[in-house]
């Protein structure tokens, strides 16, 4: 299970890098559920070093992040569980 989370997190960060290059952003705001905190904190510095972009993480329970998004919080990438993501869609 941990390998799948790490792989998904890495894929999201790669996607964010390509999106950021197109948008010329210097900071990428990432909303992520607490389940990915350790993985993203490990991958984050590697991403920042290779992309020259800064990551700003907001870790919380998926339900809390979903509520923030519904209230209009700004972010670049959201990594949530399927139920929260489906509800937002």
C-alpha positions in Angstrom: 0.0 0.0 0.0 2.8 2.4 0.8 4.4 1.8 -2.6 1.2 2.8 -4.3 0.9 6.0 -2.3 4.5 6.9 -3.1 4.0 6.2 -6.8 0.8 8.3 -6.9 2.4 11.1 -5.0 5.4 11.1 -7.4 3.1 11.1 -10.4 1.2 14.1 -9.0 4.4 16.0 -8.4 5.6 15.3 -11.9 2.3 16.5 -13.2 2.5 19.6 -11.1 6.0 20.3 -12.5 4.7 20.3 -16.1 1.7 22.4 -15.2 3.9 24.9 -13.3 6.3 25.3 -16.1 3.4 26.3 -18.4 2.0 28.7 -15.8 5.4 30.1 -14.7 4.6 29.7 -11.0 7.1 29.8 -8.3 5.0 28.2 -5.6 2.8 25.1 -5.9 0.0 24.9 -3.3 -0.7 21.2 -2.5 -3.7 20.0 -0.6 -3.1 16.4 0.6 -4.6 14.0 3.0 -2.7 13.1 6.1 -2.1 9.6 4.7 0.5 11.0 2.3 2.2 13.4 4.6 5.4 11.3 5.2 5.7 10.4 1.5 5.3 14.0 0.3 7.6 15.4 2.9 10.2 13.0 1.6 9.6 13.7 -2.1 9.0 17.4 -1.7 12.6 18.5 -1.3 13.7 16.4 -4.3 11.0 18.0 -6.4 11.9 21.5 -5.3 15.6 20.9 -6.1 15.0 19.6 -9.6 12.1 21.9 -10.6 13.3 25.1 -8.9 9.7 25.5 -7.7 8.6 25.7 -4.0 5.9 23.4 -2.6 3.5 24.6 0.0 1.7 21.7 1.7 -1.6 21.8 3.5 -2.1 18.4 5.1 -5.4 17.5 6.8 -8.1 15.0 6.8 -9.6 14.6 3.3 -13.0 15.7 4.6 -11.5 18.9 6.0 -9.7 19.6 2.8 -12.9 19.0 0.8 -14.7 21.6 3.0 -11.9 24.1 2.4 -12.1 23.5 -1.4 -15.9 23.9 -1.3 -15.4 27.2 0.5 -13.2 28.5 -2.3 -9.7 27.8 -1.0 -7.0 28.3 -3.7 -4.7 25.4 -4.5 -2.8 24.0 -7.5 -3.0 20.2 -6.7 -5.3 18.3 -4.4 -4.6 14.7 -3.5 -7.7 13.3 -1.8 -9.3 9.9 -1.5 -11.8 8.8 -4.1 -14.9 9.6 -2.0 -13.9 13.2 -1.4 -12.7 13.7 -5.0 -15.9 12.1 -6.4 -18.0 14.5 -4.2 -16.1 17.5 -5.5 -16.5 16.4 -9.1 
